[in-house]
């Protein structure tokens, strides 16, 4: 059987490969799924994504399965509890940002009807289809991620710099950054409902 060609960043780690093959780059329009990625990406700031993936189930347990309604109302005692949880990233600023971001997320939903409507408007509702030949061509930020980052910050979100936002856009399929010869590139393109 012929070996599948994947984006180089995931090769060699079964968890990373499974994430790459089954999740990364699939266009997400569900607010709950988008929120989970947003929170995980904010915890990733300054760390590797594989570190976050390995702790993902712990994060789900610790943060009530990323229920933003619950998270928005976390009392100080819950923040203290999270700070003691060795299964997650115990960074006080990031834990507090998760609560702040849950509140901001709900405010965006109230304004736009859904967070999905809001965030996808930055790419006109359809994934940006890139055709990179090599991993080194893939940018860390783009003018769109810079504009979205600025707007999120204006709305009170924390830990949403342009690099974090671009990683979120890649993960949730707002951009297809699977390299050209990766087996997922054409599969993800087919998921673009506009085509």
C-alpha positions in Angstrom: 0.0 0.0 0.0 1.3 3.4 -0.9 2.3 5.7 2.0 0.0 8.7 2.3 1.8 12.1 1.8 1.0 14.4 4.7 2.0 18.0 5.7 5.4 17.6 7.3 4.5 19.2 10.6 2.5 16.1 11.8 4.6 13.2 10.5 5.9 10.7 12.9 3.4 11.2 15.8 0.2 9.0 15.6 -1.8 11.6 17.6 -0.6 14.4 15.4 -1.3 12.4 12.2 -4.8 11.5 13.3 -5.6 15.2 14.1 -4.1 16.2 10.7 -6.1 13.5 8.8 -9.4 13.9 10.6 -9.7 17.5 11.9 -7.2 20.1 10.7 -8.6 22.3 8.0 -12.2 21.0 7.9 -14.5 24.0 7.6 -16.3 24.4 11.0 -19.5 26.4 11.2 -20.6 25.0 14.6 -20.2 27.6 17.4 -19.3 25.0 20.1 -16.6 23.4 18.0 -15.2 26.8 17.0 -15.1 27.9 20.6 -13.2 24.8 21.7 -10.5 25.5 19.1 -10.4 29.1 20.0 -9.7 28.3 23.7 -7.2 25.6 22.9 -5.4 27.9 20.5 -5.1 30.6 23.2 -3.6 28.1 25.6 -1.1 27.1 22.8 0.4 30.6 22.6 4.1 30.1 23.2 3.8 26.3 23.2 3.6 23.5 20.6 0.2 22.3 19.4 1.1 18.7 20.1 1.4 19.7 23.8 -2.2 21.0 23.7 -3.5 17.9 21.8 -2.0 15.6 24.4 -3.9 17.5 27.1 -7.1 18.0 25.1 -9.2 15.5 27.0 -8.0 17.0 30.3 -9.0 20.5 29.0 -12.5 19.2 28.1 -13.0 17.7 31.6 -11.6 20.8 33.3 -13.6 23.3 31.3 -17.0 21.5 31.3 -16.6 20.3 27.8 -16.0 23.9 26.7 -19.5 25.0 27.5 -19.1 28.7 27.1 -22.3 29.5 29.0 -20.9 27.8 32.1 -17.4 29.1 31.5 -18.6 32.7 31.3 -19.9 32.3 34.8 -17.0 30.6 36.5 -16.5 32.0 40.0 -13.1 32.6 41.5 -13.2 29.2 43.3 -13.4 27.5 39.9 -10.4 29.5 38.6 -8.5 28.4 41.8 -9.5 24.8 41.1 -8.2 25.1 37.5 -4.9 26.5 38.7 -4.4 23.3 40.7 -5.2 21.0 37.7 -2.0 19.4 36.5 -3.8 17.9 33.5 -4.0 21.3 31.8 -1.7 24.3 31.2 -1.7 26.0 34.6 -1.2 29.6 33.4 -3.3 32.0 35.5 -3.5 34.6 32.7 -4.6 32.1 30.1 -7.2 30.5 32.5 -8.7 33.9 33.2 -8.6 34.7 29.5 -10.7 31.6 28.8 -13.4 33.0 31.1 -13.1 36.5 29.5 -13.2 34.9 26.0 -16.4 32.9 26.9 -18.1 36.2 27.9 -16.9 38.0 24.7 -17.9 35.0 22.6 -21.5 35.2 23.9 -21.6 38.9 23.2 -20.5 38.3 19.6 -23.3 35.6 19.3 -25.8 38.1 20.5 -24.7 40.7 18.0 -24.3 38.5 14.9 -26.7 35.6 15.6 -23.8 33.2 15.8 -20.1 33.4 16.3 -19.7 31.4 13.1 -21.4 34.2 11.1 -19.1 36.7 12.6 -15.8 34.9 12.1 -16.5 33.5 8.7 -17.4 37.0 7.4 -13.7 37.7 7.4 -13.2 35.2 4.5 -16.6 36.0 2.9 -18.1 32.8 4.2 -15.9 30.5 2.2 -12.4 28.9 2.9 -9.4 30.5 1.4 -7.8 27.8 -0.8 -4.1 28.0 -0.7 -1.7 25.8 -2.8 1.6 25.8 -1.1 4.3 23.6 -2.5 6.4 23.6 0.7 5.7 24.0 4.4 8.1 26.9 4.6 5.8 28.9 2.3 2.9 28.7 4.8 2.7 32.1 6.6 2.4 32.5 10.3 0.0 35.5 9.9 -1.9 37.1 7.0 -3.6 40.5 6.6 -6.9 38.7 7.3 -5.6 37.2 10.6 -4.2 40.6 11.6 -7.6 42.3 10.9 -9.5 39.5 12.8 -7.1 39.6 15.7 -7.5 43.4 16.0 -11.3 43.1 15.9 -11.4 40.3 18.5 -9.2 42.3 20.8 -11.5 45.3 20.3 -14.3 43.0 21.5 -12.5 42.1 24.6 -10.9 38.8 23.6 -7.4 37.9 25.1 -4.5 35.9 23.8 -5.7 36.4 20.2 -2.6 37.8 18.4 -2.4 37.4 14.6 -0.4 34.2 14.9 -2.9 32.5 17.3 -5.7 33.7 15.1 -4.1 32.4 11.9 -3.6 29.0 13.6 -7.3 29.0 14.5 -8.2 29.9 10.9 -6.1 26.9 9.7 -7.5 24.5 12.3 -11.2 25.4 11.6 -10.9 25.4 7.8 -11.2 29.1 7.2 -8.0 28.6 5.1 -6.8 25.4 3.5 -3.1 25.3 4.2 -2.6 21.6 3.5 0.4 21.6 1.1 -0.3 20.8 -2.5 0.9 17.2 -2.4 -0.7 16.3 0.9 -3.5 13.8 0.4 -5.9 16.1 2.5 -5.5 19.1 0.2 -8.0 18.0 -2.5 -10.3 16.4 0.1 -10.6 19.7 2.0 -11.1 21.6 -1.3 -14.1 19.3 -2.0 -15.6 20.4 1.4 -15.8 24.0 0.2 -19.6 24.2 -0.3 -19.5 27.0 -2.7 -17.8 24.9 -5.4 
